[in-house]
Amino acid sequence: VLGAIHLYVIAMRRRDGLLAAGSFLVFATAFLAHYLAVVYAVFFAAHYGYVARRERSWWRPIWSGFVACNLLAGHWLMYNVVVLGLKETLTSNTTMIAARSMVEEGKTTHSMGWGRAFVGNLITTTLPYTWRFSMEGLGEAIPVVQRDPRMPQEYRPDDSQLNRNTERLSALAANPNSLFGGLGYAGCLALLWMGVMRLRGPPAQAGADSGSCGPTWRFWLLFSALGIPLNILCSFEYFPNGVAHLNLQPYVCLAVVWIVRSVSCAPLVVRVSLATVFLFESVRTTKALVVLQQRRPPISLGPEGDLVIGGRIDCDMICVNNWIYKLTEGAVFLADRLGDLALPAAIVTLLPAIGLLAILALQRRSGPHDGIRRTD
């Protein structure tokens, strides 16, 4: 999706209709990975039509782009319709196993109305999980109790035996499922600083795009105001954790680029502070993910392939499901492969980010254009 957006933006700056039409071929490849990529394609297609009203030359390449996209993605969509049916193709997950299980089990209805689920998902996808523990009703963050209700009573811990530390780590790991959670505290603080600076006067790099025929701030505002709610609306069920992880990562990535570019002109103390907060929460969240992946519930496979419970299971249903998946399918997570080195390896992978942030935080900028050179 980001690659397609990048090509389209370059095409607008060059006023190149053929390149703009070619960006939809990249959108088609994104569609093969996830159906919701079509939401982005529809927005840019509408904008393409708007531009084509003024640039007549843009009408000619659109047909070649349309044919190429259909050749790439159309046959896969037709195959799904033939094998799974139209309803299941359009309403199920894009993985074949999940689609088949939905057809076999008849899970085509939802427990909550679409409108109410949209309002709830709008809240949960905006605010991080750990920010919503005090809320009630829609948007409420329910603690991830480390207990599987499917297990027999003798294998379930009582309230005094619950693993509270893992409960906190599970809540922390759910934060990136929201937009502000994806930006983290550093990103949110940066947005706050940018808002304060905007109120005090015009942005420092307001003229950075002057003279460019690329998208204006109105384009990106419309792209976000329409695209984010529409992406959330495509999730029919209510998700207490949020749905930003499904198809809103491009918005988070674009927001990060905008934040880094804006903060690069901030005072040194602001840049160093934000970089420090980012590194701290990155290590904290990475640790949570590694610890959660390495849990080993006392469940094993019997001689006949049946599941054998060997003790108290003080973890949640997701952990149990992942462990059963490992046992039955032989799946291996990265944390399993690394073993005791998982946490040190995760921290070592942050070293390039530390170096990059140090450069961004310490470099001196004499103006908004220094260090930024257009290559497109």
C-alpha positions in Angstrom: 0.0 0.0 0.0 2.8 2.4 0.9 4.6 1.6 -2.4 1.4 2.3 -4.4 0.9 5.6 -2.5 4.5 6.6 -3.2 4.2 5.9 -6.9 0.9 7.9 -7.1 2.4 10.9 -5.3 5.4 10.9 -7.6 3.1 10.7 -10.6 1.2 13.7 -9.3 4.4 15.7 -9.0 5.5 14.8 -12.5 1.9 15.0 -13.9 2.5 11.5 -15.3 -0.8 9.7 -15.9 0.9 6.5 -17.0 2.8 6.2 -13.7 -0.4 7.1 -11.7 -2.2 4.3 -13.5 0.7 2.0 -12.8 0.3 2.6 -9.1 -3.0 0.7 -9.2 -1.1 -2.4 -10.3 0.7 -2.2 -6.9 -2.6 -1.7 -5.2 -3.7 -4.9 -6.9 -0.8 -6.8 -5.4 -1.8 -5.4 -2.0 -5.3 -6.6 -2.6 -4.0 -10.1 -3.0 -2.5 -9.9 0.5 -5.5 -8.3 2.1 -8.9 -7.5 0.8 -9.1 -4.2 2.7 -6.3 -2.8 0.5 -9.2 -2.0 -1.9 -10.3 0.8 0.4 -7.1 2.7 -0.4 -7.4 1.9 -4.1 -10.9 3.2 -4.2 -9.9 6.6 -2.7 -7.0 7.0 -5.1 -9.1 5.9 -8.0 -11.7 8.6 -7.2 -8.9 11.2 -7.0 -7.5 9.9 -10.3 -10.9 10.6 -11.9 -10.9 14.0 -10.4 -7.5 14.9 -11.8 -8.4 13.4 -15.1 -11.2 15.9 -15.5 -8.5 18.6 -15.8 -5.7 16.5 -17.3 -7.2 14.9 -20.4 -4.1 12.9 -21.1 -4.7 10.9 -17.9 -7.7 9.1 -19.4 -5.7 7.1 -21.9 -3.5 5.0 -19.6 -6.3 4.2 -17.2 -7.5 1.4 -19.5 -4.2 -0.4 -19.5 -4.0 -0.1 -15.7 -7.5 -1.5 -15.4 -6.8 -4.5 -17.6 -3.5 -5.2 -15.8 -5.1 -5.1 -12.4 -7.9 -7.4 -13.4 -5.4 -9.9 -14.9 -3.4 -9.8 -11.6 -6.2 -9.9 -9.0 -9.3 -10.9 -10.9 -8.5 -14.6 -11.4 -7.9 -15.0 -7.7 -11.1 -13.4 -6.8 -13.0 -15.5 -9.3 -11.4 -18.7 -7.8 -12.5 -17.8 -4.3 -16.1 -17.1 -5.5 -16.2 -20.5 -7.3 -14.7 -22.5 -4.4 -16.1 -20.6 -1.4 -19.1 -18.7 -2.7 -19.7 -15.0 -3.1 -20.8 -14.2 0.5 -18.0 -16.1 2.1 -15.4 -14.6 -0.3 -16.5 -11.0 0.6 -17.1 -11.4 4.3 -14.4 -13.9 5.5 -10.8 -13.6 6.3 -8.5 -13.8 3.3 -6.8 -16.9 4.4 -8.2 -20.1 2.9 -8.2 -22.0 6.2 -10.2 -19.4 8.0 -12.6 -19.0 5.1 -13.3 -22.8 5.0 -13.8 -23.0 8.7 -16.4 -20.1 8.6 -18.2 -21.9 5.8 -18.2 -25.3 7.6 -19.2 -23.9 11.0 -21.7 -21.4 9.6 -20.2 -18.4 11.3 -21.6 -15.8 9.1 -23.6 -13.7 11.6 -22.3 -11.3 14.2 -23.3 -10.8 17.9 -23.5 -7.0 17.6 -25.1 -4.7 15.1 -22.9 -3.3 12.4 -23.5 0.4 13.4 -22.9 -0.3 17.1 -19.8 -2.3 16.3 -18.5 0.6 14.2 -18.9 3.1 17.0 -17.1 0.7 19.4 -14.3 0.0 17.0 -13.9 3.7 16.3 -13.2 4.2 20.0 -10.9 1.1 20.5 -9.0 1.8 17.3 -8.3 5.4 18.3 -7.3 5.0 22.0 -4.7 2.5 23.2 -5.9 -0.5 25.2 -4.1 0.6 28.5 -5.8 4.0 28.3 -9.3 2.6 28.4 -9.4 0.6 31.7 -11.5 3.3 33.4 -14.1 3.4 30.6 -17.5 1.6 30.7 -19.6 0.2 27.9 -18.3 0.5 24.4 -14.6 1.0 24.3 -14.0 -0.5 27.8 -10.7 -2.3 28.1 -11.3 -5.6 29.9 -8.2 -7.1 31.7 -6.8 -10.0 29.8 -7.5 -12.6 32.6 -4.9 -15.3 32.5 -7.4 -18.2 32.6 -8.9 -20.3 29.9 -12.7 -20.9 30.7 -12.7 -23.9 28.4 -10.5 -25.8 30.7 -11.9 -28.1 33.5 -12.3 -26.4 36.8 -9.4 -28.2 38.5 -7.0 -26.8 35.9 -8.1 -23.2 36.2 -6.5 -20.8 38.7 -8.7 -18.9 41.1 -8.5 -15.1 41.5 -5.7 -15.3 44.0 -3.6 -17.4 41.7 -3.9 -15.3 38.5 -0.8 -14.2 36.8 -1.1 -10.4 37.1 2.3 -9.7 35.5 1.4 -11.5 32.2 -2.0 -9.8 32.4 -0.2 -6.4 32.3 2.0 -7.5 29.5 -1.0 -8.7 27.4 -2.6 -5.3 27.8 0.6 -3.6 26.8 1.0 -5.8 23.7 -2.6 -4.9 22.6 -1.8 -1.1 22.4 -0.5 -1.2 18.8 -3.9 -2.3 17.7 -4.9 1.4 18.0 -3.7 4.4 16.0 -2.3 6.3 19.0 -1.0 3.1 20.4 0.9 2.5 17.1 2.5 5.9 17.4 3.4 5.2 21.0 3.9 7.8 23.8 6.7 9.4 21.8 4.5 9.9 18.8 1.6 11.2 20.8 3.9 13.6 22.7 5.4 14.8 19.4 1.9 15.4 18.0 1.1 17.4 21.2 4.3 19.5 20.7 3.4 20.1 17.0 -0.1 21.2 18.0 1.3 23.7 20.5 3.8 25.1 18.1 1.1 25.4 15.4 -1.0 27.5 17.8 1.9 29.7 18.5 2.5 30.4 14.8 2.9 29.0 11.3 4.7 25.6 11.1 8.4 25.8 10.6 8.3 23.9 7.4 5.1 25.2 5.9 6.9 26.2 2.7 8.7 22.9 2.3 6.3 21.8 -0.4 5.9 25.2 -2.0 6.1 25.0 -5.8 5.3 21.3 -5.8 2.4 20.1 -7.8 2.0 17.1 -5.5 -0.8 16.5 -3.0 -1.6 19.3 -0.7 -2.5 19.1 3.0 -6.2 19.1 2.0 -5.6 15.8 0.0 -4.0 14.1 3.1 -6.7 15.5 5.4 -9.4 14.0 3.1 -7.4 10.8 2.8 -7.4 10.4 6.6 -10.9 11.7 7.4 -12.5 9.3 4.9 -10.1 6.4 4.8 -9.7 5.7 8.5 -13.5 5.5 9.4 -14.1 3.5 6.2 -11.4 1.0 7.1 -12.9 0.6 10.5 -16.4 0.3 9.1 -15.3 -2.8 7.1 -14.9 -4.7 10.3 -18.3 -6.1 11.0 -17.6 -7.4 14.5 -16.7 -5.4 17.6 -13.0 -5.8 18.7 -12.2 -4.6 22.2 -8.5 -4.5 21.3 -9.1 -2.3 18.2 -8.6 -3.0 14.5 -5.7 -0.8 13.5 -3.5 -3.9 13.0 -5.8 -5.1 10.2 -5.3 -2.3 7.6 -4.4 1.0 9.2 -0.6 0.5 9.5 -0.1 2.7 6.4 -1.7 5.7 8.2 0.6 5.1 11.2 3.7 4.9 9.0 2.7 8.1 7.1 2.1 9.8 10.4 5.5 8.8 11.7 7.2 10.2 8.5 5.3 13.5 9.0 6.2 13.6 12.7 9.9 12.9 12.1 10.0 15.5 9.4 8.3 18.1 11.7 10.3 17.3 14.8 13.6 17.4 13.0 13.4 21.2 13.3 12.6 21.1 17.0 15.0 22.2 19.8 17.6 19.7 20.8 16.1 19.0 24.2 12.7 18.1 22.5 14.4 15.7 20.0 16.5 14.0 22.6 13.5 13.6 25.0 11.3 12.1 22.3 14.0 9.7 21.2 14.5 8.6 24.8 10.8 7.9 25.3 10.6 6.0 22.0 13.6 3.7 22.9 12.2 3.0 26.3 8.7 2.1 25.2 10.2 0.1 22.3 12.2 -2.1 24.6 9.2 -2.4 27.0 6.8 -3.5 24.2 9.4 -5.8 22.6 9.9 -7.5 26.0 6.2 -8.0 26.4 5.9 -9.7 23.0 8.8 -12.0 23.5 7.6 -13.0 27.0 4.1 -13.7 25.7 5.4 -15.8 22.8 7.6 -17.9 25.1 4.9 -19.1 27.4 4.5 -22.9 27.6 1.2 -24.1 29.0 1.3 -27.6 30.6 -0.4 -29.2 27.6 1.1 -32.0 25.5 0.1 -34.4 22.8 -0.8 -37.9 23.8 0.2 -41.2 22.0 -2.9 -40.9 19.8 -2.6 -37.3 19.1 -5.0 -36.2 21.8 -4.3 -33.2 24.1 -3.1 -34.0 27.6 -3.3 -31.4 30.4 -0.5 -31.7 32.9 -1.2 -29.0 35.4 -2.8 -25.6 36.1 -3.1 -23.4 33.0 -2.6 -19.8 34.1 -2.7 -18.2 30.7 -5.4 -16.8 28.4 -7.2 -18.5 25.5 -5.0 -16.9 22.8 -1.9 -18.3 24.4 -3.5 -21.8 24.7 -4.6 -21.6 21.1 -1.1 -20.7 19.9 0.4 -23.5 22.0 -2.0 -26.0 20.6 -1.2 -24.8 17.1 2.5 -25.3 17.8 1.8 -28.8 19.0 -0.5 -29.9 16.2 1.0 -28.1 13.2 4.6 -27.8 14.3 4.6 -24.0 14.1 7.7 -22.2 15.5 7.6 -18.6 16.6 10.8 -16.5 16.4 11.0 -16.4 20.2 10.9 -20.2 20.3 13.7 -20.4 17.7 16.0 -18.1 19.7 15.2 -19.6 23.1 17.0 -17.8 26.0 18.6 -15.5 23.5 15.2 -14.1 22.3 15.2 -11.0 24.6 18.8 -10.1 24.1 18.4 -10.5 20.3 15.3 -8.3 20.4 17.2 -5.6 22.2 20.2 -5.9 19.8 17.9 -5.3 16.8 17.1 -1.9 18.3 20.7 -0.8 17.9 20.2 0.5 14.3 17.1 2.4 15.5 19.1 3.9 18.4 21.8 5.0 16.0 19.3 6.6 13.6 17.4 8.3 16.4 20.7 9.6 17.8 21.6 11.2 14.4 18.2 12.7 14.1 18.2 14.0 17.6 21.7 15.5 17.6 22.0 16.9 14.0 21.8 20.6 13.7 19.4 22.1 11.2 19.7 25.7 10.0 16.4 25.6 8.1 13.5 23.4 7.1 15.0 22.5 3.7 18.5 21.4 5.0 19.1 17.7 4.7 15.9 17.1 2.7 16.5 16.6 -1.0 13.9 15.4 -3.4 14.9 12.4 -5.5 11.7 11.9 -7.3 
